[in-house]
Amino acid sequence: MSEYFYPLDGRKHHIGLEKVQKDMFQAFKNFNNEIFEKESALPRKMKELIAIGVAHTTQCPYCIEGHVRAAKKAGASDREITEAIFVAAALRAGGAFAHSTIAMSVLNEMGGLEKQK
């Protein structure tokens, strides 16, 4: 990608994280490698498709770019990647729908919820 709202060179600031908390930084890198690099019950392609969905939910542009690239390298099709994005979109929409019960409860408590005619 050529442009982001977030600067591409923002990654260079990770050096500060490593400099100030070297052990924690290395632990994070090790954890990430353990999840994505090691053979496990889930194939790499599936992990990357999950990561794409989650990255679209957390809206991290760096994660989106990195995991789309990794998914393609792991053999994911454009269709599979796009479907993972739509799964994430459906879950986000579902979250708004589920949380609407809070608003409806408040309206009901306040004597609202107009009667349908």
N, C-alpha and C positions, 0 to 999 in steps of 0.2 A: 504494500500500500504506500501511497505517496504522502498522504496527509492524515493527521489525526487531530482531534481536539486536544489530546494530550501530546506533548512533544515526543518524537521518536527517540531523541537523545536523553529522555528522562531516565532511561535504564542505566545510564552512567552513574546515577546517584545511588545505585545499589552498592557502590563501592563504600559509601558512607555507612551503610548498614553493616557491611562486613568489617569495616575498620573499627567501629564502636563496639560491636557485639559479634566478634569473630566466631565464637562457639555456637551461638544461636543461629547465626547466618549459615554456618556449615551444617548444623542440624536440620535446618529448613531445606537446604539443597539435598541432603541425604534422604530426607523424608520424601521429597518430590521424586527423586530418582528411584527410591524404593517402590513407589506407586506406579510410575510410568515406565521405567526401564526394565524392571525385573519380570521374569515370566511368572504368571500367576493364573488364577482361575479364569479371569477375564482376558480375552485377547487384546492386544494393544489397540487395534482399530476400535473396538467397543469402548475401551477406556477413553480414547480420544473423542469419540462421538458423545459420550457422557460429558466430557470436559467442555465440548463446544456448547452443549445445552446449558450447562452451569455457567459458563463464561458469558453467555447471552443473558442469563438471569442476573448475574452480578455486574454485568455491563463493563467488564474490563477489556479495553481495546487490545491490550498487549496479550492477554490470555486468548482472546478470540483469534488474533492473527497466529499466534504460536500453535494453538491446538488445531486450527484448520490446516496449517502446513503439516503438522505431525500426522493428522488424520489422513491426509492425501498420501503421505509417505507410507502410512500403514495400510494403504489400499482402499480407503473409503472413497465411495463415488460422490460426485457432486449431489446426486439425489439423496444419498444417505446424510450428507452434511446438512443439506437444506431441510430435510425432515427433522433432524435433531434440533434445528433452530425453531421449527414450528412446534415441536414438542415443548420446548422452553416457553414459547409465546403462549401456548395453551395453558401451561401451568401458571404463568404470571397472571393471565386473565382469570383463571380459576381462583387464584389467591384474592383478587379484587372481589370476585363474586362471593367467595366464602366470608370475607371480612365485611361484606354488606350487611351481614346479620347483626353486626354491632350497631350500625346506623339504624337499621330497622327496629332494633330493640330500644334504642334511645327514643326514636319517634313514637313508638308504641307507648313507652313509659310516659312521654309527654302528652299523651292523648291524641297523637297524630295518626298517621296512616289513614288517609282519606278513604272513605268507602267508595267502592266501585259502583257505578250506576248501571 
